[in-house]
Amino acid sequence: MKKAYVFPGQGAQFVGMGKELYETSPLANELFEKANEILGFRITDLMFAGTDEDLKQTKVTQPAIFLHSVILAKTLGEEFQPDMTAGHSLGEFSALVAAGALSFEDGLKLVYARALAMQKACEANPSTMAAILALPDEKVEEICASIDDVVVPANYNCPGQIVISGSNSGIEKACELMKEAGAKRALPLKVGGAFHSPLMEPARVELSDAIESTRFSAPVCPVYQNVSTTGETDPDTIKQNLIAQLTSPVKWTQSVQQMIADGATEFVELGPGSVLQGLISKIDRNVTVSGKQ
């Protein structure tokens, strides 16, 4: 029996996130204040008492979710003894810091660099994403490949739920074809751009330099990465997978299935929301799923 700690990605944020941690834990208070110094603005003010619009800004959203997740893990102390970790997209950075592959400071700097690079790529090339429900993965992949524009599977969230990513016109065409093929829903998402697609290449190049110049250590347990779906412990492999992640699909379904195959029987989500708990329950109903906020 093994315990896996998992960390959410963008979209899990809410006003007030992390406030109770800040007010009740001296360690959390210290780390949040350190984050304010590193970022150069008081992200805690936006997290605890900002608006939904404040938190929707990519440059705020990503470090906010990272901070909530990582600081929560650190406040657990000896209770936090993972056999494996994983994170959904942005959450992979949280998983790496929690597992000791990255320092808190370096992880935050990389997440902020990632957020700014992605924001820049979105502004340079307007694009979008859409959620496809109740269509086999193979059919979604086939339809994406048939469109003469940039459209790719971006998030394999759970069986019957894939998010696709691409140009505005490509996503519009894809949604029509998905519905014709029998999708229960093909719903455009309110996001800033085509994350995890070739359109994020400028952000990947920019982030690559930052990742390459950052020191990574061997984690205390395997980290199941979005690109490879397998438990990684080699720092160089972890770096390369992290660089590839921005333009590659998030293989969450496959990662969770591999963690279960490797012995995971209990999953604990650390951070805002409970999205991953819901997805994991749909991937395998036989595992125990819980969360901490």
C-alpha positions in Angstrom: 0.0 0.0 0.0 1.5 3.3 -1.1 0.4 6.9 -0.6 0.5 9.4 -3.5 0.3 13.1 -3.0 -1.1 15.1 -6.0 -1.1 18.8 -6.8 -3.7 20.8 -8.8 -3.1 23.0 -11.7 -4.6 26.3 -13.1 -8.3 26.7 -12.5 -8.4 25.5 -8.9 -7.9 29.0 -7.4 -10.4 30.8 -5.2 -10.4 34.0 -3.2 -9.3 33.3 0.3 -7.0 30.4 -0.7 -4.2 29.9 1.8 -5.5 32.5 4.3 -6.2 30.1 7.1 -2.7 28.6 6.7 -1.1 32.1 6.8 -3.0 32.9 10.0 -2.5 29.7 11.9 1.0 28.4 11.0 4.1 30.4 11.7 6.0 28.4 9.0 3.3 29.2 6.4 3.4 32.9 7.4 7.1 33.0 7.0 7.0 31.2 3.5 4.2 33.4 2.2 6.1 36.6 3.2 9.2 35.2 1.6 7.2 34.7 -1.6 6.0 38.3 -1.5 9.6 39.4 -1.4 10.7 37.1 -4.2 7.8 38.1 -6.5 8.1 41.8 -5.7 4.4 42.3 -5.0 2.1 41.1 -2.2 0.5 38.1 -3.8 -1.0 37.2 -0.4 -3.2 40.3 -0.7 -4.7 39.1 -4.0 -5.0 35.5 -2.7 -6.7 36.3 0.6 -8.8 39.4 -0.3 -8.5 40.0 -4.0 -11.2 39.5 -6.7 -11.9 36.6 -9.0 -10.5 38.7 -11.8 -7.3 39.3 -9.9 -6.8 35.6 -9.5 -7.6 34.8 -13.1 -4.5 36.6 -14.3 -2.0 33.9 -15.3 0.9 35.8 -13.6 -1.1 35.6 -10.3 -3.0 32.3 -10.7 0.0 30.1 -11.2 2.2 31.3 -8.3 -0.9 31.5 -6.1 -1.8 27.8 -6.6 1.8 26.7 -6.3 2.2 28.6 -3.0 -1.0 27.2 -1.5 0.0 23.6 -2.5 3.7 23.7 -1.5 3.3 25.6 1.7 0.5 23.2 2.8 2.8 20.3 2.1 5.6 21.9 4.2 3.3 22.5 7.1 2.4 18.8 7.3 5.9 18.1 8.7 6.4 14.4 9.4 2.9 13.6 8.3 4.0 14.3 4.8 5.7 11.0 3.8 4.8 10.4 0.1 5.7 7.2 -1.7 5.2 9.2 -4.9 4.0 12.6 -6.1 2.4 14.0 -9.3 0.9 17.3 -10.4 -1.5 18.4 -13.1 0.3 20.8 -15.5 1.4 23.7 -13.2 1.0 21.2 -10.3 4.0 19.3 -11.5 6.2 22.1 -10.1 4.5 21.8 -6.7 5.0 18.1 -6.8 8.8 18.5 -7.6 9.3 21.0 -4.7 7.3 18.9 -2.3 9.4 15.9 -3.2 12.7 17.8 -2.7 13.8 18.0 -6.4 13.6 21.8 -6.3 14.0 24.4 -3.5 10.9 26.5 -2.6 12.6 29.6 -3.9 13.7 28.1 -7.2 10.3 26.5 -7.7 8.5 29.8 -7.2 10.9 31.6 -9.5 10.3 29.0 -12.3 6.6 29.1 -11.8 6.5 32.9 -12.1 8.8 32.8 -15.2 6.5 30.1 -16.7 3.4 32.2 -16.0 4.9 35.3 -17.7 6.2 33.4 -20.7 2.8 31.7 -21.2 1.0 35.1 -20.9 3.3 36.6 -23.5 2.8 33.6 -25.9 -1.0 34.0 -25.5 -0.9 37.7 -26.3 1.3 37.1 -29.3 -0.9 34.4 -30.8 -4.6 34.4 -29.6 -5.8 30.8 -29.3 -8.0 28.7 -27.0 -9.0 25.3 -25.6 -12.2 23.2 -25.4 -13.4 20.3 -23.2 -14.7 17.2 -25.0 -16.9 14.9 -23.0 -17.9 11.3 -23.7 -15.9 10.6 -26.8 -13.1 7.9 -26.9 -9.6 9.2 -26.8 -8.8 7.7 -30.2 -11.7 9.5 -31.8 -10.7 12.8 -30.4 -7.1 12.3 -31.6 -8.4 11.3 -35.1 -10.6 14.4 -35.4 -7.8 16.7 -34.2 -5.4 15.2 -36.8 -7.9 15.7 -39.6 -8.2 19.5 -39.1 -5.9 21.6 -41.3 -5.0 23.9 -38.5 -3.3 23.7 -35.0 -5.6 21.4 -32.9 -4.2 18.8 -30.5 -5.3 16.9 -27.4 -3.9 18.9 -24.4 -5.2 17.3 -21.2 -6.1 13.6 -20.8 -8.1 14.3 -17.6 -10.0 11.0 -17.1 -11.8 8.5 -19.3 -14.3 10.4 -21.4 -12.9 13.8 -20.7 -10.2 15.4 -22.9 -9.3 19.0 -23.3 -8.1 20.1 -26.8 -6.0 23.1 -27.6 -5.3 25.1 -30.7 -6.1 28.1 -32.9 -9.5 29.8 -32.4 -10.7 28.7 -35.9 -9.3 25.2 -35.4 -11.0 24.7 -32.1 -14.3 26.0 -33.5 -14.1 23.5 -36.3 -13.1 20.7 -34.0 -16.0 21.3 -31.6 -18.4 21.0 -34.6 -16.9 17.7 -35.7 -16.7 16.3 -32.1 -20.5 16.9 -31.7 -21.2 15.2 -35.0 -19.1 12.3 -33.9 -21.2 11.9 -30.8 -19.5 13.9 -28.1 -21.9 14.7 -25.2 -20.4 18.1 -25.0 -17.7 20.1 -26.9 -17.4 23.2 -24.7 -15.0 26.1 -25.5 -13.1 27.2 -22.3 -12.5 30.7 -21.0 -8.7 30.5 -21.0 -6.0 32.8 -22.3 -4.5 30.6 -24.9 -3.7 27.2 -26.3 -1.8 25.6 -23.4 0.1 22.4 -24.0 0.1 22.8 -27.8 2.7 23.8 -30.4 1.5 27.4 -30.0 3.3 27.5 -26.7 6.6 27.0 -28.4 7.8 30.6 -27.7 7.1 30.1 -23.9 8.8 26.7 -24.0 12.0 28.2 -25.4 11.9 31.1 -22.9 11.3 28.7 -19.9 13.9 26.2 -21.2 16.7 28.6 -20.4 15.4 29.2 -16.9 15.0 25.5 -16.2 18.5 24.6 -17.5 20.1 27.2 -15.3 18.3 26.0 -12.1 19.7 23.3 -9.8 17.6 20.2 -9.5 18.2 17.4 -7.0 17.1 13.8 -6.8 13.6 13.7 -5.2 12.9 11.7 -2.1 10.4 9.7 -4.0 9.5 9.2 -7.7 7.6 12.1 -9.4 5.2 11.0 -12.1 5.5 13.6 -14.8 2.9 14.7 -17.3 5.0 14.0 -20.4 6.5 10.5 -19.5 3.7 9.3 -17.1 6.3 7.3 -15.2 8.0 7.9 -11.9 11.2 9.9 -12.4 14.1 10.4 -10.0 16.9 11.5 -12.3 17.3 15.3 -12.2 18.3 15.6 -15.9 15.3 13.6 -17.1 13.0 15.6 -14.8 14.4 18.8 -16.4 13.9 17.7 -19.9 10.3 16.5 -19.2 9.5 19.8 -17.5 10.8 21.7 -20.6 8.7 19.5 -23.0 5.6 19.9 -20.8 4.5 23.3 -22.2 4.0 22.0 -25.7 3.0 18.4 -24.9 -0.2 17.0 -23.6 -0.9 16.4 -19.9 -1.3 12.7 -19.6 -3.1 12.7 -16.3 -5.2 9.6 -16.9 -2.1 7.6 -17.9 0.0 8.9 -15.0 -2.6 8.0 -12.4 -3.0 4.5 -14.0 0.7 4.0 -13.8 0.9 5.1 -10.1 -1.8 2.6 -9.3 0.0 -0.1 -11.3 3.1 0.8 -9.2 1.2 0.3 -5.9 -0.6 3.5 -5.1 -3.8 2.8 -3.1 -4.3 6.2 -1.5 -4.3 9.6 -3.2 -4.2 12.9 -1.2 -4.7 16.2 -3.1 -2.9 19.1 -1.6 -3.9 22.6 -2.5 -7.0 24.6 -3.5 -10.1 22.8 -4.8 -10.9 19.1 -5.3 -10.7 18.7 -9.1 -8.1 16.0 -9.0 -10.0 14.0 -6.4 -12.9 13.9 -8.8 -10.8 12.9 -11.8 -8.9 10.1 -9.9 -12.2 8.7 -8.7 -13.3 8.4 -12.3 -10.0 6.8 -13.4 -10.2 4.1 -10.7 -13.0 3.8 -8.2 -11.1 1.3 -6.1 -8.5 3.7 -4.7 -9.0 6.0 -1.6 -9.1 9.7 -2.5 -9.0 12.7 -0.1 -7.7 16.2 0.1 -6.3 19.0 2.3 -6.7 22.7 1.8 
